[in-house]
Amino acid sequence: MQQAVPSALDKVARRSARVGFIYNVVISVMVFMFAVISVEFWLYQQAHDQEVKDVRNALLAYRSRIELKVTQNVDLSHGLTTYISLNPDLTQDQFSRFASQLKAKSPHILNFGAARNWVISMCILRT
């Protein structure tokens, strides 16, 4: 029997097959890694967007509470203005009683003052 002697072409063909297999494995691993990284980035973006949305909703709730308090305090001051305009001969005692009642409704109001002819003539201060 005659043994087949490997020729140079057979060696090149085997080497080429091994190199092609290694290239295919490397490319497959790279594609897999790219897919995993893409999915991870997408999940990160989704989580980040949800976190931003939650913070924005919390800030909107705080903003609405602050706006409510400011509006209530402005309405109280408008009520005092209306009371003063309906009672032009208001004394300091009457002013103090009415302003104290308004001040008791809101802990955010520190003092009230009223001015006639650009001169502060009535005032109730924080006690």
Contacts in CASP RR format, 6 or more apart in sequence:
PFRMAT RR
TARGET T0000
AUTHOR 0000-0000-0000
METHOD contacts of the structure
MODEL  1
MQQAVPSALDKVARRSARVGFIYNVVISVMVFMFAVISVEFWLYQQAHDQ
EVKDVRNALLAYRSRIELKVTQNVDLSHGLTTYISLNPDLTQDQFSRFAS
QLKAKSPHILNFGAARNWVISMCILRT
69 106 0 8 1.000
69 108 0 8 1.000
72 105 0 8 1.000
72 106 0 8 1.000
73 106 0 8 1.000
73 108 0 8 1.000
73 109 0 8 1.000
76 102 0 8 1.000
76 105 0 8 1.000
76 106 0 8 1.000
76 109 0 8 1.000
77 112 0 8 1.000
79 102 0 8 1.000
80 98 0 8 1.000
80 99 0 8 1.000
80 102 0 8 1.000
80 112 0 8 1.000
80 114 0 8 1.000
83 90 0 8 1.000
83 98 0 8 1.000
84 90 0 8 1.000
84 95 0 8 1.000
84 114 0 8 1.000
87 94 0 8 1.000
90 114 0 8 1.000
90 122 0 8 1.000
92 122 0 8 1.000
95 114 0 8 1.000
95 122 0 8 1.000
95 124 0 8 1.000
96 122 0 8 1.000
96 124 0 8 1.000
99 112 0 8 1.000
99 113 0 8 1.000
99 124 0 8 1.000
100 124 0 8 1.000
102 109 0 8 1.000
102 112 0 8 1.000
103 109 0 8 1.000
103 111 0 8 1.000
103 112 0 8 1.000
103 124 0 8 1.000
110 125 0 8 1.000
110 126 0 8 1.000
111 123 0 8 1.000
111 124 0 8 1.000
111 125 0 8 1.000
111 126 0 8 1.000
112 123 0 8 1.000
112 124 0 8 1.000
113 120 0 8 1.000
113 122 0 8 1.000
113 123 0 8 1.000
113 124 0 8 1.000
114 120 0 8 1.000
114 121 0 8 1.000
114 122 0 8 1.000
114 123 0 8 1.000
115 121 0 8 1.000
END
